[in-house]
């Protein structure tokens, strides 16, 4: 009976902690970050959104990884990128530019919220962008490749800040938003569609 009581007490404590966390400055910052990524994916016409979510530890995830077609063999990521760079370099570079703008949009959103996350919170994003850039153009060209994409991400977040704020509030409340819902939600907003028209081709 004591074990059952401990389980119940822990569930109550967890529920209270979550309620206190939701809407806190840290939670809002994580939501702004993921909303920035989501708008970047949508506006730049990167791979379709699958989901956007935030947890109760200050983290989150924007998933727009294209699923592997059923029945196809697993292939290491490095091998895929190497093959695309060899056989389809122009198309690869365009796709990676779009993805990198979306990646950098998360950090740009960090810089504009009321609770600003430290740069260390976006280190994994910067590492991912650098990895994709190196796989696309080679190590010596990484900085030149990424510099205009950082500028584009900053401009996109500035122009799209009202949309990001609205989306962050929705994400804070719902915790997880499916990709199909996000595509529809963003498509319904004139401001988001205008950003897609402006940045969709420019990013590539």
N, C-alpha and C positions, 0 to 999 in steps of 0.2 A: 504493500500500500504506500509505503514511503517513497518508493521509486516512481510510482504513478504521480504522487504529489509533486515530486521534483520535476517530472516532465511537464506537468500542468503549469508549475511556477515558471519554468523556462519559457514555455510558449507565451505566457502572459508578459514576461519581461521582454521577450523579442518583439511582441506586438506593440508594446508601449514604446520601445526604442525605435521601431520603424515609424510609428506615427510622429514621434518627436523629430526624426530625421527628415521626413518628407517636407519639402518646402524650405529646409534650412539653407543657409548660404552655400554650404558645400554641395548639397543636393542640386540647388539651382545652378551652380557653376558646372557641374557634370552635365546637366540638361542643356545648358547653353552650348557646351562643347559638342555634344552629340547632335544637337539641332544644327550647328554650323556644318558638321560633316554631311548631314542629311540634305541640307539645302545645296551644299556644294555638289553632291552626287546628282541631285535633280537638275540643277542649273547647268552643269557642265555635260549633261547627258552621258555620265559614266555608266558603268554596269548597273543594271536595275537594282533598286533597294530591295532587300529581302526582309530586313527588320532593323529597328533601332530600339535600344533598351538602356536602362540605367539600373544599377544595383543599389544596395544600402550601405556600401562601403566607399562611396565617392567615385565609383568607376562606371563605365558604360561601354556599349558596343554599337557601331553602325556597320551592319553586314550588307555589303553589296558584292560579295564574291559570287561569281557565276558558278552554279553547280555543275559538277562533272556529268555529262550525259550518261544515262543508264547504259550499262553494258560495255563502256569504254574502260580500258585498263588504267590503273593509277599511274601517274607519271610525275616524277619530282618537279617541283616548281622551277628549279634552276634549269632543268632540261626543256621545259615548255618555253621559258623566256629565251633561252639560247636558240631554240628552233625558230621562234617567231622573229627574233632579231636577224637571223640568217635569211629566212624566207619572206618575211613581211615587215621589213624595218620601218617603212613609213606608217603603216597601220598600227604597229606596236607603239611607236613614238606618240602618235595621236592619242591612243588609248591611255598611255601612261601619263601624258600631260593632263588629261581630264581627271584621272585618279589622284594625281598629286595636288591639283587645285583643291579637290574635295578633302584630301588629307590635311592640307595647310589651313583650310577654312575652320577646322576645329580649334587650332591654336589661336587663330585670329579672333574667334568668338571668346576664347579665354581672356583676351585683352580688353574686352568691352563690357563684360558683366560687372555687377556690383561687388562680387567676390572673385577676385582675379587669381586664378590658379598659377602656381609657379611654373617656370619653363620645364622643370623636371617632370611634370605631369604629362607633358607631350613628347617626351623623349622617344617613346616607342613609335609615335607618328613620324617624327623626323627621321628615325632610323629606317622606317618602312619606305618613306619617300626617297631617301638616299639609296637604298637597296634597289628600288625599281629604276631609278635614274641610271645607276651604274650598269644594271642589266641591259638597259636600253641604249646608252651612248658610250659606256666605258667610264672608268674611274676619272680620267683626266678632264672629262667634260661635264661631270656632275654639277658643279657649282653654276656653270653657265646655263645648263639645262634647267635647273631649278629656280634660278633667280627671278625670271619673269613670272613663274607660276606662283611664287610667294606674293608678288605684287598683285597678280590677278585675284588671289584668294583674299587679300586685304580689301581690295576694291569690292569684291562680291559681298563680303560680310558687312562692309559699310553700307552698301546699297540695299542689302537684304535684311538689315538688323530688325526692322519691325516684324518680318516674317519669322525670323529666328526666335525672337522673344515670345511670339504667340505659340510657336511649335514647342519651345522649351517648357512653357506652362502646361501644355497638353501632355508632354512626356512626363513631367513631374507628377502629374495626376494619374496617368495610366501605367507608367513604368515600362511598358513595352508596346510598340506600335508596329503592326505588320507592314511589310513593304507595299502591298497592294493598297492598303488604306492610306499610307503616306503619299503615294503617287497620286491618288484621287484627291486627297486633301490639298496638296500643293497645286495640283492642276486647277483646282477651283478658285485659286487666288490670283487675281490679275497681276499683282506685284511679282509673284513667283513665276508666272508664265512670262512676264516681261524680262525677268532675269535670265530665264532659260533661252529666250530669243537672243539676248545680248551676249551671254557667256558660252552658250552651247557650242558655237563654232569657233569663237575666239580662243577657247581653251585648247582646241586641237590645232 
